[in-house]
Amino acid sequence: MKINLLPQELQQRPRRSKTTLIILLSIICAVVPLALYSLNLVTTVETLSSQRNALEARATKLLPLDGLLRERAALEQELRRIEGEPIPGQTRLLVYLDELARLMPDSLFISDLSLDETRFTVRGVTPTYALSAEFLKLLAGSEVFSAPTLSFLNSETGGHGFEITVQIRAVTAP
């Protein structure tokens, strides 16, 4: 047995074992990356939260402008209507009716018209089959209409009933 007679502060302390050192280093290697990741995550969350708050504050400041922008768009559309300019998203029916009246032979009578976004359908009565064919040719040469199709041609009292469907082209009013 050994007895150390040196004063306490000069005595050598027993060295820690290798296993204690390995355990301590393992704990440090596991805790330090986890702590750094957590710190990075908290910093990112705080940054995103502050950015969100800033954007919400800006949106709150811009909220009164939203109503003004809608009002401006409505006023611009009303101005276009007053000035007679084409309004985007609306069909200018008058252009198609003018072209139809220009192309229609004198002895042809129209009984029904229908218009949707892409087609214009004309029903009517003509005295001869030849006049129906002529009207079909005139529609085919039009700058406003395209792809005329004769849906039917029936013999009726007083003439021949017909239905012609044409595709409409996008045009702007003069």
C-alpha positions in Angstrom: 0.0 0.0 0.0 1.2 3.4 -0.9 0.8 6.5 1.2 1.2 9.9 -0.2 2.6 12.4 2.3 2.6 15.4 0.0 0.1 18.2 0.8 -3.2 17.8 -0.9 -2.7 20.5 -3.6 0.6 18.9 -4.8 -0.7 15.4 -4.9 -1.3 13.9 -8.3 -4.9 13.1 -8.9 -5.7 9.7 -10.4 -6.1 9.8 -14.2 -9.4 9.3 -15.8 -9.8 6.0 -17.5 -10.0 5.7 -21.3 -13.6 4.6 -21.1 -14.7 7.7 -19.3 -12.9 9.8 -21.9 -14.6 7.9 -24.8 -18.0 8.3 -23.2 -17.5 12.0 -22.7 -16.4 12.5 -26.3 -19.3 10.4 -27.6 -21.7 12.6 -25.6 -20.1 15.7 -27.0 -20.2 14.4 -30.6 -23.9 13.6 -30.2 -25.0 16.8 -28.3 -23.1 19.5 -30.2 -24.6 18.8 -33.7 -28.0 18.4 -32.2 -27.6 21.7 -30.3 -26.3 23.5 -33.5 -29.2 22.1 -35.5 -31.7 23.2 -32.9 -30.1 26.7 -32.8 -30.3 26.9 -36.6 -33.9 25.8 -36.6 -34.9 28.3 -34.0 -33.1 31.1 -35.9 -34.9 30.1 -39.1 -38.3 30.0 -37.5 -37.7 33.4 -35.9 -36.6 34.9 -39.3 -39.6 33.4 -41.1 -42.0 34.6 -38.4 -40.6 38.2 -38.6 -40.9 38.1 -42.4 -44.5 36.8 -42.1 -45.3 39.6 -39.7 -43.7 42.2 -42.0 -45.7 40.9 -45.0 -49.0 40.9 -43.0 -48.3 44.5 -42.0 -47.7 45.4 -45.7 -50.9 43.6 -46.8 -52.8 45.5 -44.1 -51.5 48.8 -45.4 -52.4 47.8 -49.0 -55.9 46.6 -48.2 -57.6 49.9 -48.9 -55.9 50.0 -52.3 -57.6 46.7 -53.3 -61.0 48.4 -53.4 -59.6 51.4 -55.3 -58.0 49.1 -57.9 -61.3 47.3 -58.5 -63.1 50.7 -58.8 -60.4 51.9 -61.3 -60.9 48.8 -63.5 -64.7 49.3 -63.5 -64.3 52.9 -64.5 -61.8 52.1 -67.3 -64.3 49.5 -68.6 -67.1 52.1 -68.5 -64.9 54.6 -70.3 -64.2 52.1 -73.0 -67.9 51.4 -73.4 -68.7 55.1 -73.6 -65.9 55.7 -76.2 -67.1 52.6 -78.2 -63.9 50.6 -77.9 -64.2 46.8 -77.6 -64.4 45.6 -74.1 -62.1 42.6 -73.5 -64.1 39.4 -72.9 -67.3 40.6 -74.6 -68.5 39.6 -78.0 -69.3 42.5 -80.4 -72.6 41.3 -81.8 -73.1 44.2 -84.1 -70.0 43.3 -86.1 -71.4 39.9 -86.9 -74.9 41.1 -87.6 -73.5 43.8 -90.0 -71.5 41.2 -91.9 -74.5 38.8 -92.1 -76.7 41.6 -93.5 -74.1 42.6 -96.0 -73.7 39.0 -97.3 -77.4 38.0 -97.2 -79.1 37.8 -100.7 -82.3 39.9 -101.0 -84.8 37.0 -101.3 -83.4 35.1 -98.4 -85.3 35.4 -95.1 -83.9 34.7 -91.6 -86.2 33.2 -89.0 -83.8 32.5 -86.2 -80.3 33.5 -85.1 -78.2 32.1 -82.3 -74.7 33.1 -81.2 -72.3 31.5 -78.7 -68.6 32.0 -78.1 -67.4 30.2 -81.2 -70.4 29.7 -83.5 -73.2 31.7 -85.2 -76.2 29.7 -86.4 -78.7 31.1 -89.0 -82.1 29.5 -89.8 -84.2 30.8 -92.5 -86.2 30.3 -95.7 -84.9 30.7 -99.3 -86.9 30.4 -102.5 -84.4 28.1 -104.3 -81.7 25.6 -103.4 -79.3 27.6 -105.5 -79.7 30.7 -103.4 -78.8 28.6 -100.3 -75.6 27.4 -102.0 -74.8 31.0 -103.0 -75.3 32.2 -99.4 -73.0 29.4 -98.2 -70.3 30.5 -100.7 -70.6 34.1 -99.5 -70.2 33.1 -95.9 -67.1 31.0 -96.8 -65.5 34.1 -98.3 -66.2 36.3 -95.3 -63.4 37.8 -93.1 -65.7 37.5 -90.1 -67.0 34.0 -90.5 -65.3 30.7 -91.3 -66.1 27.0 -91.9 -69.8 27.4 -92.9 -71.7 24.2 -92.6 -75.2 23.5 -94.0 -77.0 21.5 -91.3 -80.2 20.9 -93.2 -82.1 22.1 -96.3 -85.8 21.1 -96.4 -88.6 21.8 -98.8 -91.3 23.8 -97.0 -94.4 25.7 -98.1 -93.2 29.0 -99.5 -89.6 27.9 -100.0 -86.8 25.8 -98.6 -85.9 25.9 -94.9 -82.2 25.8 -94.1 -79.8 26.0 -91.1 -76.2 27.2 -91.6 -73.6 27.2 -88.8 -70.4 29.2 -89.1 -67.4 29.6 -86.9 -66.8 33.2 -85.8 -63.5 34.8 -85.9 -62.3 37.3 -83.3 -62.7 40.8 -84.6 -62.5 44.3 -83.2 -65.1 46.8 -83.8 -64.2 49.8 -85.9 
